[in-house]
Amino acid sequence: MAAIGGRTPVPVALETALRDGESHGVEFKKSVGELREIAQTVVAFANAHGGDVFVGVAPDGFVGGVSIGSNTLERLAADLDQYIYPYGPAAIDPISADGKYVVRLSVVPDSPPVVGAYLYSSQPLDSTARIRSEHLQAFRRVGRTNRQVPDFMWLRPKLSSDPFLLIDHGSTTKGSLYPSQVGGVVWAADGSGVAHDVRLRVEPELAPARDAWRQIPGSDGRRRMSFDFQLVQHQEPVDGIWVVVECQDDWGCVWEAKRYLEFRGNDVVPTATMRRRIVELPPQRGTA
């Protein structure tokens, strides 16, 4: 595991942690039963400046210890992997203190490849299954607390393999209260990575999703793909639609690009609002 700046922080000694208390780099947990909270802290430390979690120590510094069996550390590591994507970035060691055992989880600051940040899963992960990003949360350590980052994409550096698709509106056919047909084009911006398995849909679902594309040449030599949706007409007006493009990158991440087309009666006004994000990630085994 690579540490920021090429240096691995030295794990904090238990004596020092008990003297100074919890901090931006130290947290106490009474038992391994606080597994989800431990996982969140490990993620927060890895996404910030690193740190140490001492299991078997109460928040006030009282050392109650934990029972250490023949496979306690291995089970703890495996249990953490169920709640941390792509894997638990912590060295796990037992420490003897006054005849009791404390487990120290030492975490270095790190950025996993492809994902760009360590993520906490709100439900146990199946290491062989793909995972939707809405079940994943990013945390960073701020003072003595773990602060959730609203969107893990904020922590993720851009990769050359990232697909960067653009959406534009083209044709419109009038309907009863809003357009009955909306067409346009999708293309890859300069420097975009390859987009595989491209699919298109609209939100709300006024038309079926499409995966059959007619490629049309662009004057700049780049490939463009046309779309043409026949929209179901309801009795109530519709304010607009999101044109949504999903594709897969070279690493197996599923990306979503979307643009909002506002309806003003039968007129379509493309807004400047574009959103791009990873919506699905490969299984844990696929990221190792």
Residue pairs with C-beta under 8 A, 6 or more apart in sequence:
1 89
1 108
1 110
2 110
2 111
3 9
3 50
3 108
3 109
3 110
4 109
4 110
4 111
8 108
9 25
9 49
9 50
9 106
9 108
9 109
11 52
11 91
11 93
11 104
11 106
12 25
12 26
12 51
12 52
14 54
14 57
14 95
14 97
14 102
14 104
17 26
17 28
17 52
17 54
17 57
18 57
18 61
18 63
20 26
21 61
22 28
22 59
22 144
23 143
23 144
24 48
24 49
24 51
24 141
24 142
24 143
24 144
25 45
25 49
25 50
25 51
25 52
25 141
26 51
26 52
26 54
27 41
27 51
27 52
27 53
27 54
27 144
28 53
28 54
28 57
28 58
28 59
28 61
29 37
29 38
29 41
29 53
29 54
29 55
29 56
29 57
30 55
30 56
30 57
30 58
30 59
30 64
31 55
31 56
31 64
31 66
32 38
32 55
32 66
32 72
32 76
32 79
32 103
34 55
35 79
35 80
35 83
36 83
36 120
38 53
38 55
38 80
38 105
39 80
39 83
39 84
39 88
39 120
40 120
40 139
40 146
41 51
41 53
41 139
41 141
41 146
42 53
42 80
42 84
42 88
42 89
42 90
42 105
42 107
42 118
43 84
43 118
43 119
43 120
43 138
43 139
43 146
44 139
44 140
44 141
44 146
44 147
45 51
45 52
45 53
45 107
45 109
45 141
46 89
46 90
46 107
46 108
46 109
46 110
46 118
47 109
47 117
47 118
47 138
47 139
47 140
47 141
47 149
47 155
48 109
48 140
48 141
48 142
49 109
49 141
50 106
50 107
50 108
50 109
51 107
51 141
52 104
52 105
52 106
52 107
53 90
53 104
53 105
53 107
54 95
54 102
54 103
54 104
55 66
55 76
55 102
55 103
55 104
55 105
56 63
56 64
56 65
56 66
56 100
56 101
56 102
56 103
57 63
57 64
57 102
58 64
63 97
63 98
63 100
63 102
64 100
65 97
65 100
65 101
65 102
66 72
66 101
66 102
66 103
67 101
68 94
68 101
68 103
72 103
73 92
73 93
73 94
73 103
76 92
76 103
77 88
77 90
77 92
80 88
80 90
81 87
81 88
81 125
81 127
81 284
82 121
82 124
82 125
83 120
83 121
83 124
83 125
84 118
84 119
84 120
84 121
85 115
85 118
85 119
85 120
85 121
85 125
85 131
85 136
85 281
85 284
85 287
86 112
86 115
86 118
86 281
86 284
86 287
86 288
87 112
87 284
87 287
87 288
89 107
89 108
89 110
89 112
89 118
90 105
90 106
90 107
91 105
91 106
91 107
92 103
92 104
92 105
92 106
93 103
93 104
93 106
94 101
94 102
94 103
94 104
95 101
95 102
95 103
95 104
110 118
111 117
111 155
111 157
112 118
112 287
113 287
114 159
114 251
114 253
114 287
115 152
115 156
115 281
115 287
116 152
116 155
116 156
116 157
117 138
117 149
117 152
117 155
117 156
118 138
119 136
119 137
119 138
119 152
120 136
120 137
120 138
120 139
121 131
121 135
121 136
121 137
122 135
122 136
122 137
123 135
125 131
125 284
126 283
127 283
127 284
127 285
128 283
128 285
129 283
130 280
130 281
130 282
130 283
131 280
131 281
131 283
132 279
132 280
133 152
133 277
133 278
133 279
133 280
133 281
134 279
136 152
136 281
137 148
137 149
137 152
138 148
138 149
138 151
138 152
138 154
138 155
139 146
139 147
139 148
139 149
140 146
140 147
140 149
140 155
141 147
149 155
151 277
153 277
153 278
156 278
159 193
160 191
160 193
161 193
161 194
161 249
161 250
161 251
162 192
162 193
162 249
162 255
163 188
163 192
163 193
163 194
163 195
163 247
163 249
163 255
163 257
164 188
164 189
164 191
164 192
164 193
164 257
164 276
165 186
165 187
165 188
165 189
165 192
165 195
165 245
165 247
165 255
165 257
165 276
166 186
166 187
166 188
166 189
166 257
166 274
167 184
167 185
167 186
167 243
167 245
167 257
167 258
167 259
167 274
168 184
168 185
168 186
168 259
168 270
169 182
169 183
169 184
169 243
169 261
169 268
169 270
170 183
170 184
170 185
170 226
171 181
171 182
171 183
171 184
171 228
172 179
172 181
172 182
172 183
172 266
172 267
172 268
173 179
173 180
173 181
174 180
174 266
175 181
175 231
175 233
175 266
176 233
177 233
177 234
177 235
177 236
177 237
177 238
177 265
178 231
178 233
178 237
178 238
178 263
178 265
178 266
179 231
179 263
179 266
179 268
180 230
180 231
180 233
181 228
181 229
181 230
181 231
182 202
182 228
182 229
182 231
182 241
182 243
182 261
182 268
183 226
183 227
183 228
183 229
184 226
184 227
184 243
185 216
185 224
185 225
185 226
185 227
186 198
186 200
186 224
186 225
186 227
186 245
187 218
187 222
187 223
187 224
187 225
188 195
188 222
188 223
193 249
193 250
194 249
194 250
195 247
195 248
195 249
195 255
196 247
196 248
196 249
196 250
197 211
197 247
197 248
198 211
198 213
198 225
198 245
198 246
198 247
199 209
199 210
199 211
199 245
199 246
199 247
200 209
200 210
200 211
200 213
200 227
200 243
200 244
200 245
200 246
201 207
201 208
201 209
201 210
201 244
201 246
202 229
202 231
202 241
202 242
202 243
202 244
203 241
203 242
203 244
203 258
204 238
204 241
206 229
206 231
206 232
206 234
206 238
206 241
207 229
207 230
207 231
207 232
210 227
210 229
213 225
213 226
213 227
214 225
214 226
215 223
215 224
215 225
216 224
216 225
216 226
217 223
217 224
218 224
227 243
231 238
231 241
237 263
238 263
239 262
239 263
240 260
240 261
240 262
240 263
241 260
241 261
241 263
242 258
242 259
242 260
242 261
243 258
243 259
243 261
244 256
244 257
244 258
245 256
245 257
245 258
246 254
246 255
246 256
246 279
247 254
247 255
247 257
248 254
248 255
249 255
251 282
252 281
252 282
252 286
253 278
253 280
253 281
253 282
254 278
254 279
254 280
254 281
255 276
255 277
255 278
255 279
256 275
256 276
256 277
256 278
256 279
257 274
257 275
257 276
258 274
258 275
258 276
259 270
259 271
259 273
259 274
259 275
260 270
260 271
260 273
261 268
261 269
261 270
261 271
262 268
262 269
262 270
262 271
263 269
281 287
